[in-house]
């Protein structure tokens, strides 16, 4: 279902946005979450079990809401990115971006020539409503896509301004868990070195004029994160909502 990218418009307008992970590969779960009114829903193909057929079913289910449909792909792979985009995602999150060259490769894979090297099949793919809006899609695909690059290593933090300078990047998204692991302090979010790296990444991204994305961390509320300049907070996901709801029910029953 080709449509204007609501998240991209909200980012340009400086509005704050709330997102949710979709880990389960379930169209039913995606539909339920879509009714909740998030600004972005992120199909996770880096850590989730889903495939492209299940992702398309999820996208159809998510059409009940207005959330922009984003896929976190498995890596900075131009073939995987091409398939995700052809399937109809409205944004991509690309993990493991450490250098400007990584960022340039990612952006090029998302854009048709002459802007990039994405293979063209818009005469028949779902992204262009199976070719029914092929000309419109080909003309607007680059401007109507949200490209998010993940900053999740100390190397990436040190290169963050060069990464942010790549034309076509909409958002840099800090992955604090892998970032902490990159300095051998996995999930030690209160460690001074880890906190310093996160703060350095935040400063660099905002100074470069790119949108800043991240997750809701323990000990800090979502409004606190927005106050620090975040443009997108991804808070929870389908699996955690089910897990936490089930645990809370059991606890309330004294079990």
C-alpha positions in Angstrom: 0.0 0.0 0.0 1.9 3.0 -1.3 1.3 6.1 0.7 3.0 9.3 2.0 5.5 8.6 4.8 3.9 9.9 7.9 7.0 9.4 10.1 9.2 11.3 7.7 6.9 14.2 7.7 6.7 14.2 11.5 10.5 14.1 11.8 10.8 17.1 9.4 8.3 19.0 11.5 10.3 18.3 14.7 7.6 16.2 16.3 8.3 13.5 18.9 7.6 9.9 17.9 6.9 6.6 19.7 7.7 3.3 18.2 7.3 -0.4 19.0 9.3 -3.5 18.1 7.6 -6.4 16.3 9.7 -9.5 17.2 7.2 -12.3 16.9 6.6 -12.4 13.1 2.9 -12.5 13.9 0.3 -10.6 11.8 -2.2 -10.8 14.6 0.2 -9.2 17.1 1.1 -6.5 14.5 -2.5 -5.7 14.0 -3.2 -5.4 17.7 -0.3 -3.1 18.2 -1.2 -1.0 15.2 -4.6 -0.2 16.7 -2.7 1.3 19.7 -1.6 4.3 17.6 2.2 4.2 17.5 4.0 6.4 15.1 6.3 3.7 13.9 6.2 -0.1 14.0 9.5 -2.0 13.5 9.5 -5.5 12.1 12.7 -7.0 13.5 14.6 -9.2 11.0 17.9 -8.8 12.9 16.8 -10.7 16.0 13.3 -11.8 15.1 12.3 -15.2 13.5 10.2 -13.8 10.7 10.7 -14.1 6.9 9.5 -11.9 4.0 6.2 -13.7 3.6 5.3 -13.2 7.2 6.5 -9.6 7.0 4.1 -8.9 4.1 1.2 -10.4 6.1 2.2 -8.1 9.0 2.3 -5.1 6.8 -1.2 -5.8 5.6 -2.4 -6.2 9.2 -0.7 -2.9 10.2 -2.6 -1.0 7.5 -5.4 -0.6 10.0 -3.3 2.2 11.6 -1.3 5.1 10.5 2.1 3.9 11.8 5.0 4.0 9.4 6.2 0.5 8.7 9.9 0.0 9.3 12.0 -3.1 9.0 15.2 -3.6 10.9 17.1 -5.7 8.4 19.6 -8.4 9.2 22.6 -6.4 8.2 24.1 -3.9 5.7 23.3 -6.2 2.8 22.1 -4.6 -0.5 20.2 -7.7 -1.6 18.3 -7.9 1.7 17.6 -4.2 1.6 16.3 -4.5 -1.9 13.9 -7.3 -1.0 12.7 -5.4 2.1 12.0 -2.2 0.1 10.3 -4.1 -2.8 8.1 -5.8 -0.2 6.7 -2.4 0.7 8.4 -1.2 4.0 8.3 2.5 4.4 11.6 2.7 6.4 14.6 0.6 7.1 16.8 0.4 10.1 20.3 -0.9 9.3 22.4 -2.3 12.1 26.2 -2.3 12.5 27.1 1.0 10.8 30.6 1.9 12.0 32.0 4.2 9.3 31.1 6.7 6.7 31.8 4.0 4.0 29.3 1.7 5.7 26.7 4.5 5.7 27.3 5.3 2.0 26.9 1.7 1.1 23.6 1.4 3.0 22.1 4.5 1.5 23.2 3.6 -2.0 21.4 0.2 -1.6 18.2 2.0 -0.8 18.1 4.4 -3.8 17.7 3.9 -7.5 20.3 5.2 -9.9 21.6 7.8 -10.3 21.4 8.4 -6.6 22.3 4.8 -5.7 22.4 1.3 -7.0 19.2 -0.3 -5.9 17.9 -2.8 -8.5 14.7 -1.7 -10.1 11.6 -3.9 -10.3 8.9 -1.3 -9.5 6.9 -2.4 -12.5 5.6 -5.4 -10.4 6.6 -5.2 -6.8 4.3 -4.7 -3.8 6.0 -1.4 -3.0 4.5 0.2 -6.0 1.1 -1.5 -5.5 2.2 -4.2 -7.8 3.1 -1.8 -10.6 -0.2 0.1 -10.5 1.7 3.2 -9.2 5.1 2.4 -10.8 5.8 5.8 -12.2 4.9 7.6 -9.0 6.8 5.2 -6.9 10.0 5.4 -9.0 9.9 9.2 -8.8 9.3 9.5 -5.1 10.9 6.4 -3.6 14.0 8.2 -2.3 12.2 11.1 -0.7 9.4 8.9 0.7 11.7 6.5 2.6 13.1 6.8 6.1 16.6 5.5 6.4 17.8 4.8 10.0 21.4 3.7 10.7 22.3 2.1 14.0 25.2 3.4 16.1 26.1 0.5 18.3 29.9 0.4 18.7 32.6 2.6 20.1 34.0 2.9 16.6 30.6 4.2 15.3 30.4 6.7 18.1 33.9 8.1 17.2 32.8 8.3 13.5 29.3 9.5 14.2 29.6 13.0 12.6 31.1 11.5 9.4 28.3 8.9 9.3 25.7 11.6 9.9 27.1 13.7 7.1 26.1 11.1 4.4 23.3 12.5 2.3 20.1 10.5 2.5 20.4 9.5 6.1 17.3 10.5 8.1 18.1 9.2 11.6 20.9 7.7 13.6 19.6 5.2 16.2 21.7 4.4 19.2 21.8 0.8 20.2 23.0 0.9 23.8 23.2 -2.8 24.4 25.6 -3.6 21.6 27.4 -0.3 22.2 28.1 -1.4 25.8 29.2 -4.8 24.6 31.7 -3.2 22.2 33.7 -2.0 25.1 33.3 -5.4 27.0 30.7 -4.0 29.4 27.6 -5.6 28.1 24.5 -3.9 29.6 26.5 -2.0 32.2 24.6 1.1 31.4 25.6 2.9 34.5 29.3 2.4 33.8 31.0 5.8 33.2 32.6 4.7 29.9 29.3 3.5 28.5 27.4 6.6 29.7 30.1 8.7 28.1 29.8 6.9 24.8 26.1 7.3 24.7 26.3 11.0 25.5 29.0 11.5 22.9 26.8 9.8 20.3 23.8 11.9 21.3 25.8 15.2 21.0 27.3 14.2 17.7 24.0 13.3 16.1 22.2 16.4 17.2 25.1 18.6 16.2 25.0 17.1 12.7 21.3 18.0 12.4 20.1 14.4 12.1 17.1 12.9 13.9 18.1 10.9 17.0 16.5 7.6 17.8 16.9 5.2 20.7 15.2 2.9 23.2 13.6 3.5 26.5 16.2 2.6 29.2 15.5 1.5 32.7 15.6 4.3 35.2 14.6 6.9 32.7 11.1 7.7 31.5 10.1 8.2 27.9 9.4 11.9 28.5 13.0 12.2 30.0 14.4 10.8 26.8 12.4 13.2 24.6 13.6 16.1 26.8 17.2 15.0 26.0 16.5 15.6 22.3 15.3 12.2 21.0 13.1 12.3 18.0 12.0 8.6 18.2 11.8 6.3 21.2 11.1 2.6 20.5 9.5 1.4 23.7 8.8 -2.3 24.2 7.5 -4.8 21.7 4.8 -7.4 21.0 6.7 -10.1 22.9 7.4 -8.0 25.9 3.9 -6.7 26.1 2.6 -10.3 26.2 5.3 -11.4 28.7 4.8 -8.5 31.0 1.0 -8.7 30.9 1.0 -12.4 31.6 3.5 -11.9 34.5 1.4 -9.1 36.0 -1.7 -11.2 35.9 0.0 -14.1 37.6 1.4 -11.8 40.3 -2.0 -10.2 40.9 -3.5 -13.6 41.4 -0.9 -14.3 44.1 0.9 -17.0 42.0 
